[in-house]
Amino acid sequence: MDDEIDTAVEGRPAIGFAAPTRGASPATLPAMIGRYHVLASIGRGGMAEVFLAELRGPRGFRRQVAIKQLHPSLADDPDSVARFVREATIATRLVHPAICQGYELDEDERGCFIVMEHLEGVTLAVALKVLARSRWLLPLPIVLRVIRSLGGGLHAAHELCDPDGAPLGLVHRDVTPSNIVLTSAGQVKLLDFGVAKTHHIDTQAGVVRGKPGYMSPEQIRGRQLDRRSDVFSLGIVLYETLTGTRLYARARSPETIHTLPDEHVPDPRAQRPDLPAAAVAVLDQALAHDLDERYPSAAALASALTAALAPATVAAADWVASMVTAIRDRQGETTPTAPS
């Protein structure tokens, strides 16, 4: 798990992704959450637990969903409840093929819960770890599909307005491989707006939310953020998908960031010699410390990468689906295989 320095929601689970059961034992699982039958615990964090659940209806109707429920111990904490409701509001209003869909916010005797789309697949973090173990890199068409999908999803989030049509100024603040799912159907989905910021949400001075290895310089310093902060984080994800290695493996904090004003980005061609120079230029611009030199939007970054990697084409969904199947088959392996 990536290091988390958000003291309020440390160790939040990814919403909507079905992982092996852990957390609560079957004996302690709630039988029902609202009108949903609980099947398994997916994950547990400092603020909530995520369950795999099923809605059952007449004539054998069944539908699986993921449910994120606020811990009962926080049910009477106004700040926690307010943040949870804000997260649900964002998740249910954002409708985009590259974003995990939220369906509803409800409440039962245990407290508030969010009903989410249930995704079968693997996180990008898991995919990259399995590929690295086998000394493989993501094919460029799949890299392009991942970044184009995320670029579109983030742009939709950044453009989200309130019911009166006023821009929300939404910033995800947690764009990381562990919050990106590659589904068994070949989709790319961004998860978890639990620490997202809008114009209406003021972060307490000195509180930095997110994962240090994927934050923009302004995010680490606790400064005012706009969509370009997520562009920087997407640039870090791009570097990782291209090279199979972490860009910022060592700790990044408000103290250490000042000692690394330039944070030199290693040339990705050291790991990927066939990478076009134009793609390296895209990466450099995405990771520019000067906000005015960075891409103005996630969509602009995705568009620039598409042009830079031409004539490479975007991987079809069935290619991504086949890779997900192969990665899930290899998850239990411990011995690296020969490079391919």
LINBELGI-V123433 format. One record per residue. N is the residue number from 1. RES is the residue in one letter. SS is DSSP state (~ for helix, > for strand, _ for the rest). Layout:
BEGIN
n=N res=RES ss=SS
n=N res=RES ss=SS
END
This chain:
BEGIN
n=1 res=M ss=_
n=2 res=D ss=_
n=3 res=D ss=_
n=4 res=E ss=_
n=5 res=I ss=_
n=6 res=D ss=_
n=7 res=T ss=_
n=8 res=A ss=_
n=9 res=V ss=_
n=10 res=E ss=_
n=11 res=G ss=_
n=12 res=R ss=_
n=13 res=P ss=_
n=14 res=A ss=_
n=15 res=I ss=_
n=16 res=G ss=_
n=17 res=F ss=>
n=18 res=A ss=_
n=19 res=A ss=_
n=20 res=P ss=_
n=21 res=T ss=_
n=22 res=R ss=_
n=23 res=G ss=_
n=24 res=A ss=_
n=25 res=S ss=_
n=26 res=P ss=~
n=27 res=A ss=~
n=28 res=T ss=~
n=29 res=L ss=_
n=30 res=P ss=_
n=31 res=A ss=_
n=32 res=M ss=>
n=33 res=I ss=>
n=34 res=G ss=_
n=35 res=R ss=_
n=36 res=Y ss=>
n=37 res=H ss=>
n=38 res=V ss=>
n=39 res=L ss=>
n=40 res=A ss=>
n=41 res=S ss=>
n=42 res=I ss=>
n=43 res=G ss=>
n=44 res=R ss=>
n=45 res=G ss=_
n=46 res=G ss=_
n=47 res=M ss=_
n=48 res=A ss=>
n=49 res=E ss=>
n=50 res=V ss=>
n=51 res=F ss=>
n=52 res=L ss=>
n=53 res=A ss=>
n=54 res=E ss=>
n=55 res=L ss=>
n=56 res=R ss=>
n=57 res=G ss=_
n=58 res=P ss=~
n=59 res=R ss=~
n=60 res=G ss=~
n=61 res=F ss=_
n=62 res=R ss=>
n=63 res=R ss=>
n=64 res=Q ss=>
n=65 res=V ss=>
n=66 res=A ss=>
n=67 res=I ss=>
n=68 res=K ss=>
n=69 res=Q ss=>
n=70 res=L ss=>
n=71 res=H ss=_
n=72 res=P ss=~
n=73 res=S ss=~
n=74 res=L ss=~
n=75 res=A ss=_
n=76 res=D ss=_
n=77 res=D ss=_
n=78 res=P ss=~
n=79 res=D ss=~
n=80 res=S ss=~
n=81 res=V ss=~
n=82 res=A ss=~
n=83 res=R ss=~
n=84 res=F ss=~
n=85 res=V ss=~
n=86 res=R ss=~
n=87 res=E ss=~
n=88 res=A ss=~
n=89 res=T ss=~
n=90 res=I ss=~
n=91 res=A ss=~
n=92 res=T ss=~
n=93 res=R ss=~
n=94 res=L ss=_
n=95 res=V ss=_
n=96 res=H ss=_
n=97 res=P ss=_
n=98 res=A ss=_
n=99 res=I ss=>
n=100 res=C ss=_
n=101 res=Q ss=_
n=102 res=G ss=>
n=103 res=Y ss=>
n=104 res=E ss=>
n=105 res=L ss=>
n=106 res=D ss=>
n=107 res=E ss=>
n=108 res=D ss=>
n=109 res=E ss=_
n=110 res=R ss=_
n=111 res=G ss=>
n=112 res=C ss=>
n=113 res=F ss=>
n=114 res=I ss=>
n=115 res=V ss=>
n=116 res=M ss=>
n=117 res=E ss=>
n=118 res=H ss=_
n=119 res=L ss=>
n=120 res=E ss=_
n=121 res=G ss=>
n=122 res=V ss=>
n=123 res=T ss=>
n=124 res=L ss=~
n=125 res=A ss=~
n=126 res=V ss=~
n=127 res=A ss=~
n=128 res=L ss=~
n=129 res=K ss=~
n=130 res=V ss=~
n=131 res=L ss=~
n=132 res=A ss=~
n=133 res=R ss=~
n=134 res=S ss=_
n=135 res=R ss=_
n=136 res=W ss=_
n=137 res=L ss=_
n=138 res=L ss=_
n=139 res=P ss=_
n=140 res=L ss=~
n=141 res=P ss=~
n=142 res=I ss=~
n=143 res=V ss=~
n=144 res=L ss=~
n=145 res=R ss=~
n=146 res=V ss=~
n=147 res=I ss=~
n=148 res=R ss=~
n=149 res=S ss=~
n=150 res=L ss=~
n=151 res=G ss=~
n=152 res=G ss=~
n=153 res=G ss=~
n=154 res=L ss=~
n=155 res=H ss=~
n=156 res=A ss=~
n=157 res=A ss=~
n=158 res=H ss=~
n=159 res=E ss=_
n=160 res=L ss=_
n=161 res=C ss=>
n=162 res=D ss=_
n=163 res=P ss=_
n=164 res=D ss=_
n=165 res=G ss=_
n=166 res=A ss=_
n=167 res=P ss=>
n=168 res=L ss=_
n=169 res=G ss=_
n=170 res=L ss=_
n=171 res=V ss=>
n=172 res=H ss=_
n=173 res=R ss=_
n=174 res=D ss=_
n=175 res=V ss=_
n=176 res=T ss=_
n=177 res=P ss=~
n=178 res=S ss=~
n=179 res=N ss=~
n=180 res=I ss=>
n=181 res=V ss=>
n=182 res=L ss=>
n=183 res=T ss=>
n=184 res=S ss=_
n=185 res=A ss=_
n=186 res=G ss=_
n=187 res=Q ss=_
n=188 res=V ss=>
n=189 res=K ss=>
n=190 res=L ss=>
n=191 res=L ss=_
n=192 res=D ss=_
n=193 res=F ss=_
n=194 res=G ss=_
n=195 res=V ss=_
n=196 res=A ss=_
n=197 res=K ss=>
n=198 res=T ss=_
n=199 res=H ss=_
n=200 res=H ss=_
n=201 res=I ss=_
n=202 res=D ss=_
n=203 res=T ss=_
n=204 res=Q ss=_
n=205 res=A ss=_
n=206 res=G ss=_
n=207 res=V ss=_
n=208 res=V ss=_
n=209 res=R ss=_
n=210 res=G ss=_
n=211 res=K ss=_
n=212 res=P ss=~
n=213 res=G ss=~
n=214 res=Y ss=~
n=215 res=M ss=_
n=216 res=S ss=_
n=217 res=P ss=~
n=218 res=E ss=~
n=219 res=Q ss=~
n=220 res=I ss=~
n=221 res=R ss=_
n=222 res=G ss=_
n=223 res=R ss=_
n=224 res=Q ss=_
n=225 res=L ss=_
n=226 res=D ss=_
n=227 res=R ss=~
n=228 res=R ss=~
n=229 res=S ss=~
n=230 res=D ss=~
n=231 res=V ss=~
n=232 res=F ss=~
n=233 res=S ss=~
n=234 res=L ss=~
n=235 res=G ss=~
n=236 res=I ss=~
n=237 res=V ss=~
n=238 res=L ss=~
n=239 res=Y ss=~
n=240 res=E ss=~
n=241 res=T ss=~
n=242 res=L ss=~
n=243 res=T ss=~
n=244 res=G ss=_
n=245 res=T ss=_
n=246 res=R ss=_
n=247 res=L ss=_
n=248 res=Y ss=_
n=249 res=A ss=_
n=250 res=R ss=_
n=251 res=A ss=_
n=252 res=R ss=_
n=253 res=S ss=_
n=254 res=P ss=~
n=255 res=E ss=~
n=256 res=T ss=~
n=257 res=I ss=~
n=258 res=H ss=_
n=259 res=T ss=_
n=260 res=L ss=_
n=261 res=P ss=_
n=262 res=D ss=_
n=263 res=E ss=_
n=264 res=H ss=_
n=265 res=V ss=_
n=266 res=P ss=_
n=267 res=D ss=_
n=268 res=P ss=~
n=269 res=R ss=~
n=270 res=A ss=~
n=271 res=Q ss=_
n=272 res=R ss=_
n=273 res=P ss=_
n=274 res=D ss=_
n=275 res=L ss=_
n=276 res=P ss=_
n=277 res=A ss=~
n=278 res=A ss=~
n=279 res=A ss=~
n=280 res=V ss=~
n=281 res=A ss=~
n=282 res=V ss=~
n=283 res=L ss=~
n=284 res=D ss=~
n=285 res=Q ss=~
n=286 res=A ss=~
n=287 res=L ss=_
n=288 res=A ss=_
n=289 res=H ss=_
n=290 res=D ss=_
n=291 res=L ss=~
n=292 res=D ss=~
n=293 res=E ss=~
n=294 res=R ss=_
n=295 res=Y ss=_
n=296 res=P ss=_
n=297 res=S ss=_
n=298 res=A ss=~
n=299 res=A ss=~
n=300 res=A ss=~
n=301 res=L ss=~
n=302 res=A ss=~
n=303 res=S ss=~
n=304 res=A ss=~
n=305 res=L ss=~
n=306 res=T ss=~
n=307 res=A ss=~
n=308 res=A ss=~
n=309 res=L ss=_
n=310 res=A ss=_
n=311 res=P ss=_
n=312 res=A ss=_
n=313 res=T ss=_
n=314 res=V ss=_
n=315 res=A ss=_
n=316 res=A ss=_
n=317 res=A ss=~
n=318 res=D ss=~
n=319 res=W ss=~
n=320 res=V ss=~
n=321 res=A ss=~
n=322 res=S ss=~
n=323 res=M ss=~
n=324 res=V ss=~
n=325 res=T ss=~
n=326 res=A ss=~
n=327 res=I ss=~
n=328 res=R ss=~
n=329 res=D ss=~
n=330 res=R ss=~
n=331 res=Q ss=_
n=332 res=G ss=_
n=333 res=E ss=_
n=334 res=T ss=_
n=335 res=T ss=_
n=336 res=P ss=_
n=337 res=T ss=_
n=338 res=A ss=_
n=339 res=P ss=_
n=340 res=S ss=_
END
